[in-house]
């Protein structure tokens, strides 16, 4: 089986259908394309949230544009803060479960 070339217009139409239906397999079968190809096209079309956040941060703070180390530092700090927030949420949930077991009334959320 040879390699088929698809036009950009066709790819965009398939990606649009896949995003609308949320099912790459269904769209792939409809167009006689492997679902993994459709999924790859969809991933390529989706915006990268890290790049978008970086772009927005650079627009908000133009002095970061000249220093890529600062951008890297901000991204690393963001990751650390997300991890810390997740840990705190887990800790709160564990404590709530313990309070339920001891039958102590819970404070409102």
Secondary structure, 3 states (H helix, E strand, C coil): CCCCCCCHHHHHHHHHHHHHHCCHHHHHHHCCCCHHHHHHHHHHHCCCHHHHHHHHHHHHCHHHCCCHHHHHHHHHHHHHHHHHHHHHHHHHHHHHHHHHHCCCCCCCC
